[in-house]
Amino acid sequence: MEFEIGDGTKRQFGIGDVILAEDITGQGHITRVIGNEPRSLMLVPLD
């Protein structure tokens, strides 16, 4: 998967990678699936 943040920075993450996306202000992010393999994404809101 590829994540792009508001300033245009892009990073790719693979199977088993864990990220913390703290989009609490600004433009947020864009998520893209890279390749044709099935993917699962789990989102956990942090309060």
N, C-alpha and C positions, 0 to 999 in steps of 0.2 A: 504494500500500500504506500501511497505517497501523500504526504500532508504538505500543504502550502499555507503559509501564514500571510497576514496582511501586507507585509513589506515585500512579498514575492519570494522569500526564502522557501526552498523545497527540501524535504528530507524523505528518504524511503526507509520503510521498516519491513522486516521480514517475519516469518513464522516464529512465534514465541517472544517477539519483542514486546515490551511494555512501555507505554508512554504516559505522561501526565500533560494533558492539554488544558491549560488554565485560561480559557477565553472568557474572561469576565468583563472586559471592556474592549473597545475597538471593533475592527471589522470581522474578527473571528478567523476561521480557517476553512480550507477546501480539502476534502478527502477524495483521492482517486484510487481505483483499483488498477494495479499494474499486472498485465498478463491475463491468462484465461483460467487459471486455477481457482476453484471455489475458495471463498474466504469467509471467515466469521469474525465479527467485531463485537466486542462487549464494551458497553459504556456504563460507567458507574458514577452517578452524581455525588460530589463531595459537598457536604453542607458545613 
